[in-house]
Amino acid sequence: MLLPSRTAVLNQMYDQREIDVAQIMEELKPQYGKEKQFNEKMYLEHMMALEANGLVELATYDLDQNDNLVIYYKITDEGRATVDKYVDSKYRLA
């Protein structure tokens, strides 16, 4: 059984300093890559929803080599507390 996607994103960010959507998707691809909703648009929506709820925050942004905007997020203390409270230890990343 897998965690809900948005919870998995937050769980994945627990020990990260700054991470962007592409990096999150790369890390979650082995478990979630075959799902229909595994796409950049949906995962950007996950990040924005987590940000709106105070669980992550925008850290910085930059342009990649193709002049596409890349937004880096970091987990907040509230986000870590949420993972601690709601993610069972068997799903926690080592």
Backbone as JSON Lines, residues from 0, in Angstrom:
{"i":0,"aa":"M","n":[0.84,-1.17,0.0],"ca":[0.0,0.0,0.0],"c":[0.89,1.25,0.0]}
{"i":1,"aa":"L","n":[0.51,2.22,-0.82],"ca":[1.26,3.46,-0.92],"c":[0.55,4.57,-0.15]}
{"i":2,"aa":"L","n":[1.33,5.55,0.28],"ca":[0.76,6.75,0.87],"c":[0.03,7.55,-0.22]}
{"i":3,"aa":"P","n":[-0.95,8.37,0.15],"ca":[-1.51,9.29,-0.84],"c":[-0.39,10.16,-1.4]}
{"i":4,"aa":"S","n":[-0.48,10.53,-2.66],"ca":[0.61,11.24,-3.34],"c":[1.08,12.47,-2.59]}
{"i":5,"aa":"R","n":[0.16,13.3,-2.15],"ca":[0.55,14.55,-1.48],"c":[1.29,14.26,-0.17]}
{"i":6,"aa":"T","n":[0.84,13.25,0.54],"ca":[1.52,12.86,1.77],"c":[2.9,12.3,1.46]}
{"i":7,"aa":"A","n":[3.0,11.55,0.37],"ca":[4.29,11.0,-0.04],"c":[5.27,12.11,-0.39]}
{"i":8,"aa":"V","n":[4.79,13.17,-1.01],"ca":[5.64,14.32,-1.34],"c":[6.19,14.92,-0.05]}
{"i":9,"aa":"L","n":[5.31,15.17,0.9],"ca":[5.73,15.76,2.17],"c":[6.71,14.83,2.9]}
{"i":10,"aa":"N","n":[6.42,13.55,2.92],"ca":[7.3,12.57,3.54],"c":[8.67,12.58,2.86]}
{"i":11,"aa":"Q","n":[8.69,12.67,1.54],"ca":[9.94,12.68,0.79],"c":[10.77,13.92,1.11]}
{"i":12,"aa":"M","n":[10.11,15.01,1.4],"ca":[10.8,16.27,1.67],"c":[11.34,16.37,3.09]}
{"i":13,"aa":"Y","n":[10.98,15.47,3.96],"ca":[11.27,15.56,5.39],"c":[12.71,15.94,5.7]}
{"i":14,"aa":"D","n":[13.67,15.32,5.06],"ca":[15.08,15.57,5.34],"c":[15.78,16.39,4.26]}
{"i":15,"aa":"Q","n":[15.03,16.93,3.32],"ca":[15.61,17.71,2.22],"c":[15.75,19.17,2.62]}
{"i":16,"aa":"R","n":[16.78,19.81,2.14],"ca":[16.91,21.25,2.36],"c":[16.03,22.01,1.37]}
{"i":17,"aa":"E","n":[16.3,21.88,0.1],"ca":[15.49,22.51,-0.95],"c":[15.34,21.5,-2.08]}
{"i":18,"aa":"I","n":[14.16,21.45,-2.66],"ca":[13.91,20.47,-3.71],"c":[12.86,21.03,-4.66]}
{"i":19,"aa":"D","n":[12.96,20.68,-5.92],"ca":[11.97,21.14,-6.89],"c":[11.08,19.97,-7.32]}
{"i":20,"aa":"V","n":[10.07,20.28,-8.1],"ca":[9.08,19.28,-8.5],"c":[9.74,18.14,-9.28]}
{"i":21,"aa":"A","n":[10.65,18.46,-10.18],"ca":[11.3,17.41,-10.98],"c":[12.09,16.44,-10.09]}
{"i":22,"aa":"Q","n":[12.76,16.97,-9.07],"ca":[13.52,16.12,-8.16],"c":[12.59,15.23,-7.34]}
{"i":23,"aa":"I","n":[11.5,15.8,-6.85],"ca":[10.51,15.01,-6.1],"c":[9.98,13.88,-6.98]}
{"i":24,"aa":"M","n":[9.63,14.21,-8.22],"ca":[9.07,13.2,-9.11],"c":[10.08,12.11,-9.41]}
{"i":25,"aa":"E","n":[11.33,12.47,-9.58],"ca":[12.37,11.48,-9.83],"c":[12.49,10.51,-8.66]}
{"i":26,"aa":"E","n":[12.42,11.05,-7.44],"ca":[12.55,10.2,-6.26],"c":[11.32,9.32,-6.03]}
{"i":27,"aa":"L","n":[10.15,9.8,-6.44],"ca":[8.92,9.03,-6.23],"c":[8.54,8.16,-7.42]}
{"i":28,"aa":"K","n":[9.23,8.31,-8.52],"ca":[8.9,7.57,-9.74],"c":[8.84,6.05,-9.55]}
{"i":29,"aa":"P","n":[9.76,5.43,-8.82],"ca":[9.67,3.97,-8.67],"c":[8.34,3.5,-8.06]}
{"i":30,"aa":"Q","n":[7.77,4.28,-7.15],"ca":[6.53,3.87,-6.5],"c":[5.27,4.41,-7.2]}
{"i":31,"aa":"Y","n":[5.35,5.62,-7.73],"ca":[4.15,6.31,-8.23],"c":[4.16,6.53,-9.74]}
{"i":32,"aa":"G","n":[5.24,6.21,-10.42],"ca":[5.42,6.54,-11.83],"c":[4.39,5.98,-12.78]}
{"i":33,"aa":"K","n":[3.7,4.92,-12.41],"ca":[2.71,4.32,-13.32],"c":[1.31,4.87,-13.12]}
{"i":34,"aa":"E","n":[1.14,5.74,-12.13],"ca":[-0.18,6.33,-11.89],"c":[-0.5,7.36,-12.96]}
{"i":35,"aa":"K","n":[-1.76,7.44,-13.34],"ca":[-2.19,8.39,-14.36],"c":[-1.91,9.83,-13.95]}
{"i":36,"aa":"Q","n":[-2.01,10.13,-12.66],"ca":[-1.82,11.49,-12.2],"c":[-0.36,11.83,-11.9]}
{"i":37,"aa":"F","n":[0.55,10.96,-12.25],"ca":[1.97,11.22,-12.04],"c":[2.48,12.08,-13.2]}
{"i":38,"aa":"N","n":[2.27,13.38,-13.06],"ca":[2.74,14.33,-14.07],"c":[3.13,15.64,-13.39]}
{"i":39,"aa":"E","n":[3.88,16.44,-14.09],"ca":[4.43,17.66,-13.51],"c":[3.35,18.62,-13.05]}
{"i":40,"aa":"K","n":[2.29,18.75,-13.82],"ca":[1.22,19.67,-13.45],"c":[0.59,19.27,-12.1]}
{"i":41,"aa":"M","n":[0.32,18.0,-11.93],"ca":[-0.3,17.52,-10.7],"c":[0.64,17.69,-9.5]}
{"i":42,"aa":"Y","n":[1.92,17.4,-9.71],"ca":[2.86,17.51,-8.6],"c":[3.16,18.97,-8.26]}
{"i":43,"aa":"L","n":[3.09,19.86,-9.22],"ca":[3.18,21.29,-8.91],"c":[1.96,21.71,-8.09]}
{"i":44,"aa":"E","n":[0.8,21.18,-8.42],"ca":[-0.41,21.46,-7.63],"c":[-0.25,20.93,-6.2]}
{"i":45,"aa":"H","n":[0.35,19.76,-6.05],"ca":[0.62,19.22,-4.71],"c":[1.48,20.21,-3.91]}
{"i":46,"aa":"M","n":[2.53,20.7,-4.55],"ca":[3.44,21.63,-3.86],"c":[2.73,22.92,-3.48]}
{"i":47,"aa":"M","n":[1.91,23.43,-4.38],"ca":[1.19,24.68,-4.1],"c":[0.18,24.48,-2.98]}
{"i":48,"aa":"A","n":[-0.49,23.32,-2.95],"ca":[-1.44,23.04,-1.87],"c":[-0.72,22.89,-0.54]}
{"i":49,"aa":"L","n":[0.42,22.21,-0.54],"ca":[1.21,22.08,0.68],"c":[1.69,23.44,1.17]}
{"i":50,"aa":"E","n":[2.06,24.3,0.21],"ca":[2.49,25.65,0.57],"c":[1.32,26.45,1.14]}
{"i":51,"aa":"A","n":[0.16,26.36,0.53],"ca":[-1.02,27.1,0.99],"c":[-1.41,26.68,2.41]}
{"i":52,"aa":"N","n":[-1.09,25.45,2.78],"ca":[-1.41,24.95,4.11],"c":[-0.26,25.12,5.1]}
{"i":53,"aa":"G","n":[0.81,25.79,4.67],"ca":[1.91,26.08,5.58],"c":[2.84,24.91,5.85]}
{"i":54,"aa":"L","n":[2.77,23.86,5.03],"ca":[3.59,22.67,5.27],"c":[4.93,22.72,4.53]}
{"i":55,"aa":"V","n":[4.98,23.48,3.45],"ca":[6.23,23.77,2.74],"c":[6.23,25.25,2.42]}
{"i":56,"aa":"E","n":[7.4,25.75,2.06],"ca":[7.49,27.15,1.66],"c":[8.45,27.28,0.5]}
{"i":57,"aa":"L","n":[8.24,28.32,-0.28],"ca":[9.12,28.6,-1.4],"c":[10.49,28.98,-0.85]}
{"i":58,"aa":"A","n":[11.51,28.31,-1.32],"ca":[12.87,28.59,-0.86],"c":[13.58,29.55,-1.81]}
{"i":59,"aa":"T","n":[13.5,29.22,-3.09],"ca":[14.14,30.04,-4.12],"c":[13.59,29.63,-5.48]}
{"i":60,"aa":"Y","n":[13.98,30.33,-6.49],"ca":[13.59,29.97,-7.85],"c":[14.71,30.38,-8.79]}
{"i":61,"aa":"D","n":[14.7,29.76,-9.95],"ca":[15.76,30.01,-10.93],"c":[15.26,29.6,-12.3]}
{"i":62,"aa":"L","n":[16.04,29.89,-13.32],"ca":[15.75,29.42,-14.66],"c":[16.7,28.28,-14.99]}
{"i":63,"aa":"D","n":[16.16,27.23,-15.64],"ca":[17.03,26.14,-16.06],"c":[17.7,26.5,-17.38]}
{"i":64,"aa":"Q","n":[18.43,25.57,-17.96],"ca":[19.17,25.83,-19.19],"c":[18.26,26.14,-20.38]}
{"i":65,"aa":"N","n":[16.97,25.78,-20.27],"ca":[16.0,26.07,-21.33],"c":[15.13,27.28,-21.01]}
{"i":66,"aa":"D","n":[15.53,28.06,-20.02],"ca":[14.8,29.24,-19.56],"c":[13.41,28.91,-19.02]}
{"i":67,"aa":"N","n":[13.25,27.73,-18.46],"ca":[12.03,27.36,-17.76],"c":[12.19,27.67,-16.28]}
{"i":68,"aa":"L","n":[11.13,28.17,-15.67],"ca":[11.16,28.49,-14.26],"c":[11.22,27.22,-13.42]}
{"i":69,"aa":"V","n":[12.15,27.17,-12.48],"ca":[12.28,26.06,-11.55],"c":[12.11,26.64,-10.15]}
{"i":70,"aa":"I","n":[11.12,26.12,-9.42],"ca":[10.81,26.61,-8.08],"c":[11.28,25.57,-7.07]}
{"i":71,"aa":"Y","n":[12.04,26.01,-6.1],"ca":[12.55,25.13,-5.06],"c":[11.76,25.39,-3.78]}
{"i":72,"aa":"Y","n":[11.34,24.31,-3.14],"ca":[10.57,24.39,-1.91],"c":[11.36,23.74,-0.78]}
{"i":73,"aa":"K","n":[11.01,24.11,0.45],"ca":[11.55,23.42,1.62],"c":[10.42,23.18,2.59]}
{"i":74,"aa":"I","n":[10.55,22.12,3.35],"ca":[9.52,21.75,4.32],"c":[9.63,22.68,5.53]}
{"i":75,"aa":"T","n":[8.5,23.0,6.11],"ca":[8.47,23.84,7.31],"c":[8.46,22.96,8.55]}
{"i":76,"aa":"D","n":[8.61,23.58,9.7],"ca":[8.51,22.84,10.96],"c":[7.12,22.21,11.1]}
{"i":77,"aa":"E","n":[6.1,22.92,10.65],"ca":[4.74,22.39,10.69],"c":[4.61,21.17,9.76]}
{"i":78,"aa":"G","n":[5.3,21.21,8.62],"ca":[5.31,20.07,7.71],"c":[5.96,18.86,8.33]}
{"i":79,"aa":"R","n":[7.08,19.06,9.0],"ca":[7.76,17.95,9.69],"c":[6.88,17.38,10.8]}
{"i":80,"aa":"A","n":[6.23,18.28,11.54],"ca":[5.34,17.82,12.62],"c":[4.17,17.02,12.05]}
{"i":81,"aa":"T","n":[3.69,17.42,10.89],"ca":[2.59,16.69,10.24],"c":[3.04,15.29,9.84]}
{"i":82,"aa":"V","n":[4.24,15.17,9.26],"ca":[4.77,13.86,8.91],"c":[4.94,13.02,10.17]}
{"i":83,"aa":"D","n":[5.52,13.61,11.21],"ca":[5.71,12.88,12.46],"c":[4.38,12.36,13.01]}
{"i":84,"aa":"K","n":[3.34,13.16,12.89],"ca":[2.05,12.81,13.46],"c":[1.26,11.8,12.62]}
{"i":85,"aa":"Y","n":[1.3,11.95,11.3],"ca":[0.38,11.19,10.46],"c":[0.99,10.08,9.6]}
{"i":86,"aa":"V","n":[2.31,10.07,9.43],"ca":[2.94,9.04,8.6],"c":[3.49,7.95,9.5]}
{"i":87,"aa":"D","n":[2.93,6.76,9.36],"ca":[3.38,5.61,10.13],"c":[4.86,5.34,9.9]}
{"i":88,"aa":"S","n":[5.55,4.89,10.91],"ca":[7.0,4.68,10.83],"c":[7.39,3.72,9.72]}
{"i":89,"aa":"K","n":[6.53,2.8,9.33],"ca":[6.9,1.86,8.26],"c":[6.97,2.55,6.9]}
{"i":90,"aa":"Y","n":[6.39,3.74,6.78],"ca":[6.47,4.5,5.54],"c":[7.52,5.59,5.58]}
{"i":91,"aa":"R","n":[8.08,5.83,6.72],"ca":[9.08,6.9,6.87],"c":[10.35,6.54,6.16]}
{"i":92,"aa":"L","n":[10.99,7.53,5.61],"ca":[12.24,7.31,4.9],"c":[13.37,7.2,5.91]}
{"i":93,"aa":"A","n":[14.31,6.33,5.63],"ca":[15.44,6.14,6.55],"c":[16.46,7.23,6.4]}
